Amino acid sequence: MSIGLIVFLVILIAPVLWAIGAYNRLVSLRNIFKNSFAQIDVQLKRRYDLIPNLVETAKAYMAHERTTLEAVIAARNSASSARQAAAANPGEAAALMQMMNAESALSGALTKFFALAEAYPDLKANENMMQLTEELTSTENKIAFSRQAYNDAVMSYNTAAEQFPTNIVAGLFAFHHAELLQSTEGEEERKPVKVSF
């Protein structure tokens, strides 16, 4: 009688313990991808903080390019707002798409800015401009690395949430599919922002 009761309790308790373990694993993986997004967020904020200094340095040299300078600042502000919205809920498709589109517009504005800056040799030789472009290049590399880490974390989370039988726990506790960061640009536009001076 006691052996039957023990077997019954094991059969009853084992699935509960498994479900707790699966739930905790999904929570851990979700927190890892949210942390990975936070690392992107830090680098993007650094990028956005560098851009006004870059534009301010260029203003004295590029007085006739006011439209371009204003476009860079407007794109930066738009991307910053989109970043904040995506940071509130990393992995949400709409917020990430809006952020990726804003980032694409910012990259385009920066590309145009640097192309125009090539025509100003004094600007290229400015020590402050050289330091800012070096910092921006370093930040762009960190952003790319952080995006890769985020996508790896999201892939691990999504895989765990979709695999049977963990997908049952994921469905019961609303572990939603997280979106990968993908480029919204065409092949020609996927080149990194050129910041060499």
N, C-alpha and C positions, 0 to 999 in steps of 0.2 A: 504494500500500500504506500509506503513512504517513497519507494523508488518510482512508482507511477506518478506521485505528486511532484517529485524532483524533476522528472522528465517533462511533465506538464509545465512546470514553472520555467524550465530552460527553454522549452518551445515558445512560451509566452514572452519571456524576457529577452531572448536573443534578437528577435526582430526590432524590439524597442531600442536596445543598445546599438544595433546596427544603424537604425534611423537617426539616433542622436549623433553617432559618429559621422554619418553622411551629411547631416545638417551642419555640424561644426566644420567639416571640410569645406563645404560650400561657402560658409561665412568667411572662413580664412581666405579662400581664393578670391572672393569678392573684395575683401579688404586689401588684398595684395594688388588687384588691378586698380582699385581706387587710390591707393598709395602711388602706384605707377603714374596715374593721371596727375596726382599732386606734384610729382617731379616735373612733368611737362609744364604744369601750371607755373611752377617756380621759374623755369627757364623762359617761358613766354613773357612773364612779368618782367624779367630782366631785359628781354629784347625790347619790350614796349618802353621801358625806362631809358634805354639807350637811344631810341629813335629821336625823341625831342632834342637831345643834346647834339645828335648828328645833324639834324635840320638847322638848329640854331648856329652851329659852326659853319654850315654851308651858306646861310643867309647872306653873310657879308660878301661872299664870292659870287653867289648865284642870284643876284638881285632881280635879274630879268626872268628868272624861272619860278616866280612866285606861285603859279598854278601848280607846278610839280611839287613844290614844298608843301603847299596846302593839301594836295592829294595824299601825300605820304602821311601827314598828321591825321587826316580824316580816316584813312585806311587803318592807321594804328588805333585810333579811338574805337572804330567799329570792331576791329579784331579783339581789342581789350574787353569790350562789352560782351562779345560772343564767348570769349574765354571764361568770363565770370559765370555766364549762364551754363556753360558746359561743366564747369567746376562744381556747380550746385548739384548736378546729377551725372557723374561720369558714366559713360556707357549708354546713355540715352541717345537714340539715333538722331532725332531732330536737332538736339542741342549740338551734337558732334558735327552734323552736316553744316549747321550754321557757322560753327567755329572754323571748320575746314574751308568753307567758302570765303569767310572773312580773312583767313590766313592767306588764301590764294590771292585775294585782292591786294593784301598788304605786300606780299612777295612781288607782285606785278608792279606796284607803285615803287617799291625799293629798287627793283631792276631798272625802271625808267630813271629814277633818281641817280643811280650810280652810272648809268649810261650818259646822262647829261653832265655829271660831275667830271667825267673823263675830259671834257672840253675846257676845264679850268685847272691848268697846271699849278697855280698857286694854292688852290684848294687841295689838290693831291699832295702837295708838299707840306701842308699844314700839320704840325705835330699832333695837335688835338684830334684832327680828322683821322690821322693814321692810327692813333691809339683807339679811337672809337670804332673804326672799321675792324681793327684786330679783335677787340672785345666782341663785336657783333659776329664776326666769323666764328669765334670760339663758342659763342652762345648758340649759333645756328647748328654747330656740330653737336652740342649737348642736347639740343631739341631733337635732332634726328635720332640720337642714341636713346633718349627718353621715350620717344614715340615707339621705337622698336621694342623696348622693355614693356611698354604698356600693351602693345599688340600681343606680345608673348604671354603676358599675364591674362589678358582677356581670352586668348585662345585656350589656356589651361582651365579657366573658369567655365567657359562655354562647353568645352569638352566634358568636364565633370558633370555639368548640369544636364547635358544631353544623353549621357550614357545610362543604360539600364543597369541596375534598378535605381540609381541615384536620381534619375529624372523624375521618379515618383515623389521623392522628398522635395526636389526643386519645384515641381508643380504645386504641391501642397502648401509650400511656404513662400510662394511667389518670388523665386529666384529667376528673374527675367534675363533673357538673352542680352548680352552686352555687345555694343558695336565696336568694330575695329576702326582705328584711324586710317583712312585711305585718302589718297590724293584725289582732289577734285579737278586737277589740272590735266590738260592734254599732254601728250608725250613731249612736245617741244617746250612746254612750260615747266616740266618737271625738273629742269636743271636747277641746282641750288642758286640762291641769290649770290651774284658775284660782287664781292666787297673788296677787291684788291685795289690798292693805291700805290 
